[in-house]
């Protein structure tokens, strides 16, 4: 995951910072994702920040294990600015020191209820 480092939005409610772009394409536009801990360590709090396309909202979000079954981790996003969201996650430890995970985020257009899409973002954790 990309690291937090430069301001993403001067109008954001908190002083969140992002480094290089880490974008993923969706049918509604690009989303950008950053992490406070780019190595994604297990059993530690990890702040994740997401920028969605203009005039969109998050419909659903969860993390699932790809390398092995680890259940489903619901992800609850809080708005912190214009089209900028924040959450804190905890990844479980398993026997794989380089576990592969998938973050799924469903987004919809604010003024077009039927216009929605889902993006699946793979990442690796470490311990």
Secondary structure, 3 states (H helix, E strand, C coil): CCECCEECCCCCCCCCEECCCCEEEECCEEEEEEECCCCCECCCCEEEEEECCCCEEEEEEEEEECCCCCCEEECCCEEEECCEEEEEECCCCCCCCCCEEEEEEEEEECCEEEEEEEEEEEEECEC
